[in-house]
Amino acid sequence: MSDELQDRLRTLRETRPSKYGLLCAYHRDVGRALDECPRNYPCVKQLHGSLENPDVTPQMLGNVLSLFVQLGVLGAYSERSNSNRYDLTEYDRAAMRELAGLLESESETSARG
């Protein structure tokens, strides 16, 4: 998945830089919410509630979750106008670790350059 994930990240960075920045800023918090949530099919509010003292707002959390779905890290159980549900049974922790590694290495590279 590495090449595919790198390509998707590059495309996101080039076409939607604000979304890419949101992903960089909050991927750790959102990953922690996914890891700590006891539900299989939570909505954003339930995921946000599983975090203690979150830095991420529910709206930002929802935006990053949507990006995780687009990147293939997480599955969406249902996409509705009022509240999406996310399928944590399809949460790919290995892809999440890979994504975090790519984001952190790109952040270090841009800080040096």
C-alpha positions as CSV (number, residue, x, y, z in Angstrom):
1,M,0.0,0.0,0.0
2,S,3.0,2.3,0.5
3,D,3.3,3.6,-3.1
4,E,-0.5,3.9,-3.4
5,L,-0.7,5.8,-0.1
6,Q,2.2,8.1,-1.1
7,D,0.5,8.9,-4.4
8,R,-2.8,9.7,-2.6
9,L,-1.0,11.9,-0.1
10,R,0.9,13.7,-2.9
11,T,-2.3,14.3,-4.8
12,L,-4.0,15.6,-1.6
13,R,-1.1,17.9,-0.9
14,E,-1.1,19.3,-4.4
15,T,-4.9,19.6,-5.0
16,R,-6.2,20.3,-1.5
17,P,-3.4,21.9,0.6
18,S,-5.8,23.0,3.4
19,K,-7.1,19.5,3.8
20,Y,-3.6,18.1,3.8
21,G,-2.6,20.6,6.5
22,L,-5.6,19.5,8.6
23,L,-4.5,15.9,8.2
24,C,-1.0,16.7,9.2
25,A,-2.1,18.7,12.3
26,Y,-4.7,16.2,13.6
27,H,-3.9,12.7,12.4
28,R,-2.4,11.7,15.8
29,D,-5.5,12.8,17.8
30,V,-7.9,11.1,15.3
31,G,-5.8,7.9,15.4
32,R,-6.0,8.0,19.2
33,A,-9.8,8.4,19.0
34,L,-10.0,5.4,16.7
35,D,-7.8,3.3,19.0
36,E,-9.7,4.3,22.2
37,C,-13.2,4.1,21.0
38,P,-15.0,0.9,22.2
39,R,-17.6,0.9,19.5
40,N,-17.5,-0.8,16.1
41,Y,-19.6,1.8,14.2
42,P,-19.2,5.1,15.9
43,C,-20.2,8.5,14.7
44,V,-18.0,11.6,15.1
45,K,-19.6,12.6,18.4
46,Q,-18.9,9.2,19.9
47,L,-15.4,9.2,18.7
48,H,-14.8,12.7,20.0
49,G,-16.3,11.7,23.4
50,S,-13.8,8.9,23.7
51,L,-10.9,11.4,23.9
52,E,-9.9,13.0,27.1
53,N,-9.0,16.7,26.7
54,P,-9.0,16.6,22.9
55,D,-7.2,19.3,20.8
56,V,-9.4,18.5,17.8
57,T,-12.9,19.8,17.5
58,P,-15.7,17.5,16.4
59,Q,-15.9,19.2,13.0
60,M,-12.1,18.8,12.4
61,L,-12.4,15.2,13.6
62,G,-15.1,14.5,11.0
63,N,-13.0,16.1,8.2
64,V,-9.9,14.0,9.1
65,L,-12.0,10.9,9.4
66,S,-13.4,11.6,5.9
67,L,-9.8,11.9,4.6
68,F,-8.9,8.6,6.3
69,V,-11.7,7.0,4.4
70,Q,-10.5,8.5,1.1
71,L,-6.9,7.3,1.9
72,G,-8.1,3.8,2.6
73,V,-7.2,3.7,6.3
74,L,-10.8,3.5,7.5
75,G,-14.1,2.3,6.2
76,A,-17.3,4.2,6.2
77,Y,-20.3,2.2,7.5
78,S,-22.8,4.8,6.3
79,E,-22.5,8.2,4.8
80,R,-25.5,10.3,5.8
81,S,-26.3,14.0,5.8
82,N,-26.7,14.2,9.5
83,S,-24.0,11.9,10.9
84,N,-21.6,9.5,9.2
85,R,-20.8,6.2,10.9
86,Y,-17.3,4.8,10.6
87,D,-16.5,1.1,10.4
88,L,-13.8,0.4,12.9
89,T,-13.9,-3.3,11.9
90,E,-12.2,-2.1,8.7
91,Y,-9.7,0.2,10.5
92,D,-6.3,-0.6,9.1
93,R,-3.9,0.1,11.9
94,A,-0.9,-0.8,9.7
95,A,-2.0,1.7,7.1
96,M,-2.5,4.2,9.9
97,R,1.1,3.7,11.2
98,E,2.3,4.0,7.6
99,L,0.3,7.2,7.0
100,A,1.6,8.7,10.3
101,G,5.2,7.8,9.3
102,L,4.8,9.4,5.9
103,L,3.3,12.6,7.3
104,E,5.9,12.9,9.9
105,S,8.8,12.3,7.5
106,E,7.3,14.9,5.1
107,S,7.0,17.3,8.0
108,E,10.6,16.9,9.0
109,T,11.8,17.2,5.3
110,S,9.9,20.5,4.8
111,A,11.1,21.8,8.2
112,R,14.7,21.2,7.1
113,G,14.3,22.5,3.5
